[in-house]
Every structure is written in C-alpha cells, then in structure tokens.
Amino acid sequence: MARPNDHLPDLIEVDRSVGLVSTADKWELAINDELTAARVQITSSRYAITSATGGWVCIFIDSTGAPTNVRILAQFSHDGLAWWDFEEGLWASLYWEDTDTAAGIYKTYLLPCGGHDWVRFRAIGTGTAAGATFAVRVWFRAFRGAYGVAHA
C-alpha cells in the first residue's frame, strides 16, 4: 500500500528546474489623465526594459458623454528617441467605443518586451468634445523570466 508522499524520493533524484519570474519592479502609473477636445492624445514617460522579458499592462477607461472611441498603444524604442508602434496580436486592436466604457472598464494584458530597451504608452481619443471625454489610467509592471502565452 502506497503512503502519501511516496513519490518524493523520485522527484528529488530528478532535476526539475522551474524558471522563476521576477517581479521586483514596482507598478508604474504610466497614464493618469483625461482625453478631451483640447487633449486628444496622451503619451506616457518612457520606461527602461532592457532586462525585461515581458510586462503586465493594466488599463482603466471611463467615458463621460459620448466621445467616439479610444485606443491604447504600446511603443518600443531602441534609443529612447525613435518610437515604433507595437501592433502584434491583440495590441493591434486595443480600441473601445464610448458605449463599452460608459460604466468604466478594467482590463489587463501581457506585453512581450524581450529584446527591447524602452517602452511607453499612448492613449488616443476621437470624438472628444466639451462634456465628451475619456478618463484613462494605464499601469505597467515589467518582469524577467519565462512565461507562457495563450492566444485566442
């Protein structure tokens, strides 16, 4: 009759290395502003990600009135001067209409960062006017280590 944990000696004899994910970096509030008629685009500060393999991006958007739509865009740079739009996978279509955001939305997405040096975020609104705005908050946290990716 096998006892609980009888398999432990077998596990100890075999190297079962597990890649660790390090999340020592703090959460950065990259964008915390409002898209209005006077300000239709917001660009965050840049964040150094040279040693990062990925990052989590948390997005909150709330609309007031009836602006048309809002887009969140990640951009990478090799030198901190020239910026390249990241439009792979779901990042090619992070758009929401005002009807989607009228009650506020909370979304989180994985951003692959391996091989890049800098990242920043942009929020771009259309159809904003007096009384028709998008409140946007974007948080970012880089990490190092292996991770799996599931695609829908």
TAWOWO-V333746 format. One record per backbone hydrogen bond with DSSP energy under -0.5 kcal/mol. CO is the residue of the C=O (numbers start at 1). NH is the residue of the N-H. If there is no record, write none. Layout:
co:CO nh:NH
co:CO nh:NH
//
This chain:
co:3 nh:6
co:5 nh:8
co:7 nh:11
co:8 nh:12
co:9 nh:13
co:10 nh:14
co:14 nh:16
co:20 nh:22
co:21 nh:23
co:22 nh:144
co:28 nh:30
co:28 nh:140
co:31 nh:138
co:33 nh:136
co:34 nh:36
co:35 nh:134
co:39 nh:36
co:40 nh:125
co:42 nh:123
co:47 nh:119
co:49 nh:52
co:53 nh:113
co:53 nh:114
co:54 nh:143
co:55 nh:111
co:56 nh:141
co:57 nh:109
co:58 nh:139
co:59 nh:107
co:60 nh:137
co:61 nh:105
co:62 nh:135
co:64 nh:133
co:67 nh:98
co:68 nh:98
co:69 nh:126
co:70 nh:96
co:71 nh:124
co:73 nh:122
co:74 nh:86
co:75 nh:120
co:76 nh:84
co:77 nh:117
co:77 nh:118
co:84 nh:76
co:85 nh:87
co:86 nh:74
co:88 nh:91
co:89 nh:92
co:90 nh:93
co:93 nh:95
co:94 nh:72
co:96 nh:70
co:97 nh:100
co:97 nh:101
co:98 nh:102
co:101 nh:63
co:101 nh:104
co:105 nh:61
co:107 nh:59
co:109 nh:57
co:110 nh:112
co:111 nh:55
co:113 nh:116
co:117 nh:49
co:117 nh:50
co:118 nh:77
co:119 nh:47
co:120 nh:75
co:121 nh:44
co:122 nh:73
co:123 nh:42
co:124 nh:71
co:126 nh:68
co:126 nh:69
co:129 nh:132
co:132 nh:129
co:133 nh:64
co:134 nh:35
co:134 nh:136
co:135 nh:62
co:136 nh:33
co:137 nh:60
co:138 nh:30
co:138 nh:31
co:139 nh:58
co:140 nh:28
co:141 nh:56
co:143 nh:53
co:143 nh:54
co:144 nh:22
//
